[in-house]
Every structure is written in C-alpha cells, then in structure tokens.
Amino acid sequence: MQSRKAWRNRNAGDGQAVLGLLEALRQGLGAELAGLFDDDRAALEEGTDGRAPGLNFWGSFGQQDCGPADWEAWYRALRTEGSLSTACRCGQTHRLFGFMLHQRWALLIVAPALLPAGGAAVMASSLRALADKLPPAMTPDERHQLELARAYDDPQPPHDPAGAPVWWIRRRPT
C-alpha cells in the first residue's frame, strides 16, 4: 500500500495503472461495469434525519434502474462489512459487488450472477493489486483539516493537493 505522501508524489502513469487494473477486472469477470470511488474526497451532506447519507456513486454509472433498492442502507452496510454482494433490483441476471479498500475506496462491480470459471480468483487478485496502488484513508488530523476547510467554504480543501481523481469508471464497450 502506498503512503499518502507517496500518492501525492506519484508518477502520472499511476492513474493509468489503476484504470488498467479496473479494465482487467471488468474483462476477467465479464462485468458490465466497474467503478472505483474515493470516499474520502466525497462531500457528505447531512440528511433530513440527522444522519450522513451514503453518497450515491451508483448514479455515476448512469443505470438508475439497476443497483440496490435502498442505496443509503446498502452503502452503510458496505462501509461496515467491507464487502457486499447483492442481487440487482432490475431483475436481470447480474449482481452488484462492493468492496471497501483501505476504508476509503469503494469498488463497485456489476457482474454476471454466475461468475465465470476463475472469477473469484480474478476478483481476489484484482483487489490485492488495486489495494497496492491506492493510498490509505485520511488520518484523523487530515480529516479534521478537511472538515475545517469545508466549514469555511474553502474551495481548495487541504487534503489531496495532487488532485487525485474522485472516481474511475470502466464500462463494457457497446
């Protein structure tokens, strides 16, 4: 696993390496979609019930008829459990897989309900390879600094000056 300092000073090609790993994962599983989302960089707004809602990363896939019926509950469970696999609500023959890497990165995959031979091994090796390429979650001090910046509407919060992407998305070619 890279340190946060190493991530900030990374080679410009590291992002392409992560995209390549996502594409290899998508192809190895025959998945429709694979996306990696930076939970640390997401701005949570307080919900009407006083709880912070789960960010709907699913919406960036552009498939609103798929995914979990209750995104917020599903995402809270993913954060708590670290991995989650559920049937899709659209009734198609695919499943939604979710994994949290370093308690920061949410990996979402829409794959066939029956994984191809070796699919579990592809998933396990891809998770290890992605975890090695991605920085850890923010320290409590970094999170506090981000909260202070947001409280004062700082347009440039001080938590990742290198401009790490909020997400990477790979779709099956149409």
Contacts in CASP RR format, 6 or more apart in sequence:
PFRMAT RR
TARGET T0000
AUTHOR 0000-0000-0000
METHOD contacts of the structure
MODEL  1
MQSRKAWRNRNAGDGQAVLGLLEALRQGLGAELAGLFDDDRAALEEGTDG
RAPGLNFWGSFGQQDCGPADWEAWYRALRTEGSLSTACRCGQTHRLFGFM
LHQRWALLIVAPALLPAGGAAVMASSLRALADKLPPAMTPDERHQLELAR
AYDDPQPPHDPAGAPVWWIRRRPT
1 102 0 8 1.000
1 131 0 8 1.000
1 132 0 8 1.000
1 134 0 8 1.000
1 135 0 8 1.000
1 136 0 8 1.000
2 10 0 8 1.000
2 132 0 8 1.000
2 133 0 8 1.000
2 134 0 8 1.000
2 135 0 8 1.000
2 136 0 8 1.000
3 135 0 8 1.000
3 136 0 8 1.000
4 135 0 8 1.000
4 136 0 8 1.000
4 138 0 8 1.000
4 139 0 8 1.000
4 142 0 8 1.000
6 135 0 8 1.000
7 134 0 8 1.000
7 135 0 8 1.000
7 160 0 8 1.000
7 162 0 8 1.000
7 164 0 8 1.000
8 160 0 8 1.000
8 161 0 8 1.000
8 162 0 8 1.000
9 162 0 8 1.000
10 162 0 8 1.000
14 133 0 8 1.000
15 133 0 8 1.000
15 165 0 8 1.000
15 168 0 8 1.000
17 133 0 8 1.000
18 36 0 8 1.000
18 130 0 8 1.000
18 133 0 8 1.000
18 134 0 8 1.000
18 168 0 8 1.000
19 168 0 8 1.000
19 170 0 8 1.000
21 126 0 8 1.000
21 129 0 8 1.000
21 130 0 8 1.000
21 133 0 8 1.000
22 34 0 8 1.000
22 35 0 8 1.000
22 36 0 8 1.000
22 130 0 8 1.000
22 168 0 8 1.000
22 170 0 8 1.000
23 34 0 8 1.000
23 170 0 8 1.000
24 126 0 8 1.000
25 31 0 8 1.000
25 34 0 8 1.000
25 109 0 8 1.000
25 122 0 8 1.000
25 123 0 8 1.000
25 126 0 8 1.000
25 130 0 8 1.000
26 33 0 8 1.000
26 34 0 8 1.000
26 109 0 8 1.000
26 170 0 8 1.000
26 172 0 8 1.000
28 116 0 8 1.000
28 119 0 8 1.000
28 122 0 8 1.000
29 109 0 8 1.000
29 111 0 8 1.000
29 112 0 8 1.000
29 115 0 8 1.000
29 116 0 8 1.000
29 119 0 8 1.000
29 122 0 8 1.000
29 123 0 8 1.000
30 111 0 8 1.000
30 112 0 8 1.000
30 116 0 8 1.000
30 172 0 8 1.000
31 109 0 8 1.000
31 110 0 8 1.000
31 111 0 8 1.000
31 112 0 8 1.000
31 172 0 8 1.000
32 94 0 8 1.000
32 110 0 8 1.000
32 111 0 8 1.000
32 171 0 8 1.000
32 172 0 8 1.000
33 61 0 8 1.000
33 63 0 8 1.000
33 108 0 8 1.000
33 109 0 8 1.000
33 110 0 8 1.000
33 169 0 8 1.000
33 170 0 8 1.000
33 171 0 8 1.000
33 172 0 8 1.000
34 107 0 8 1.000
34 108 0 8 1.000
34 109 0 8 1.000
34 110 0 8 1.000
34 169 0 8 1.000
34 170 0 8 1.000
35 57 0 8 1.000
35 61 0 8 1.000
35 107 0 8 1.000
35 108 0 8 1.000
35 109 0 8 1.000
35 167 0 8 1.000
35 168 0 8 1.000
35 169 0 8 1.000
35 170 0 8 1.000
36 105 0 8 1.000
36 106 0 8 1.000
36 107 0 8 1.000
36 108 0 8 1.000
36 130 0 8 1.000
36 134 0 8 1.000
36 167 0 8 1.000
36 168 0 8 1.000
36 169 0 8 1.000
37 55 0 8 1.000
37 57 0 8 1.000
37 60 0 8 1.000
37 105 0 8 1.000
37 106 0 8 1.000
37 107 0 8 1.000
37 108 0 8 1.000
37 166 0 8 1.000
37 167 0 8 1.000
38 104 0 8 1.000
38 105 0 8 1.000
38 164 0 8 1.000
38 165 0 8 1.000
38 166 0 8 1.000
38 167 0 8 1.000
39 55 0 8 1.000
39 79 0 8 1.000
39 100 0 8 1.000
39 104 0 8 1.000
39 105 0 8 1.000
39 106 0 8 1.000
40 104 0 8 1.000
40 137 0 8 1.000
40 138 0 8 1.000
40 143 0 8 1.000
40 159 0 8 1.000
40 160 0 8 1.000
41 159 0 8 1.000
41 160 0 8 1.000
41 164 0 8 1.000
41 166 0 8 1.000
42 55 0 8 1.000
42 166 0 8 1.000
43 150 0 8 1.000
44 52 0 8 1.000
44 53 0 8 1.000
44 54 0 8 1.000
44 55 0 8 1.000
45 52 0 8 1.000
45 53 0 8 1.000
46 52 0 8 1.000
47 53 0 8 1.000
53 72 0 8 1.000
54 71 0 8 1.000
54 72 0 8 1.000
54 75 0 8 1.000
54 76 0 8 1.000
55 75 0 8 1.000
56 71 0 8 1.000
56 75 0 8 1.000
57 75 0 8 1.000
57 106 0 8 1.000
57 108 0 8 1.000
57 167 0 8 1.000
58 64 0 8 1.000
58 66 0 8 1.000
58 67 0 8 1.000
58 68 0 8 1.000
58 71 0 8 1.000
58 108 0 8 1.000
60 167 0 8 1.000
60 169 0 8 1.000
61 108 0 8 1.000
61 110 0 8 1.000
61 169 0 8 1.000
61 171 0 8 1.000
63 110 0 8 1.000
65 89 0 8 1.000
65 90 0 8 1.000
66 88 0 8 1.000
66 89 0 8 1.000
66 90 0 8 1.000
66 92 0 8 1.000
66 94 0 8 1.000
66 96 0 8 1.000
66 110 0 8 1.000
67 74 0 8 1.000
67 88 0 8 1.000
67 89 0 8 1.000
67 90 0 8 1.000
67 96 0 8 1.000
67 110 0 8 1.000
68 74 0 8 1.000
68 86 0 8 1.000
68 89 0 8 1.000
68 96 0 8 1.000
69 89 0 8 1.000
74 84 0 8 1.000
74 86 0 8 1.000
74 96 0 8 1.000
75 106 0 8 1.000
77 84 0 8 1.000
78 84 0 8 1.000
78 98 0 8 1.000
78 99 0 8 1.000
78 100 0 8 1.000
78 106 0 8 1.000
79 100 0 8 1.000
79 103 0 8 1.000
82 98 0 8 1.000
82 99 0 8 1.000
82 100 0 8 1.000
83 97 0 8 1.000
83 98 0 8 1.000
83 99 0 8 1.000
83 100 0 8 1.000
84 96 0 8 1.000
84 97 0 8 1.000
84 98 0 8 1.000
84 99 0 8 1.000
85 95 0 8 1.000
85 96 0 8 1.000
85 97 0 8 1.000
85 98 0 8 1.000
86 95 0 8 1.000
86 96 0 8 1.000
87 95 0 8 1.000
87 96 0 8 1.000
87 113 0 8 1.000
88 94 0 8 1.000
88 95 0 8 1.000
88 96 0 8 1.000
88 110 0 8 1.000
93 112 0 8 1.000
93 113 0 8 1.000
93 114 0 8 1.000
94 110 0 8 1.000
94 111 0 8 1.000
94 112 0 8 1.000
94 113 0 8 1.000
95 110 0 8 1.000
95 111 0 8 1.000
95 112 0 8 1.000
95 113 0 8 1.000
96 108 0 8 1.000
96 109 0 8 1.000
96 110 0 8 1.000
97 107 0 8 1.000
97 108 0 8 1.000
97 109 0 8 1.000
97 110 0 8 1.000
97 111 0 8 1.000
97 123 0 8 1.000
98 106 0 8 1.000
98 107 0 8 1.000
98 108 0 8 1.000
98 109 0 8 1.000
99 106 0 8 1.000
99 107 0 8 1.000
99 127 0 8 1.000
100 106 0 8 1.000
100 107 0 8 1.000
101 107 0 8 1.000
101 127 0 8 1.000
101 130 0 8 1.000
101 131 0 8 1.000
101 134 0 8 1.000
102 131 0 8 1.000
102 134 0 8 1.000
102 135 0 8 1.000
102 136 0 8 1.000
102 137 0 8 1.000
103 137 0 8 1.000
104 134 0 8 1.000
104 135 0 8 1.000
104 136 0 8 1.000
104 137 0 8 1.000
104 138 0 8 1.000
105 130 0 8 1.000
105 134 0 8 1.000
107 127 0 8 1.000
107 130 0 8 1.000
109 123 0 8 1.000
115 123 0 8 1.000
135 164 0 8 1.000
138 146 0 8 1.000
138 159 0 8 1.000
142 159 0 8 1.000
143 159 0 8 1.000
145 157 0 8 1.000
145 158 0 8 1.000
145 159 0 8 1.000
146 157 0 8 1.000
146 158 0 8 1.000
146 159 0 8 1.000
149 156 0 8 1.000
149 157 0 8 1.000
149 158 0 8 1.000
149 159 0 8 1.000
150 157 0 8 1.000
END
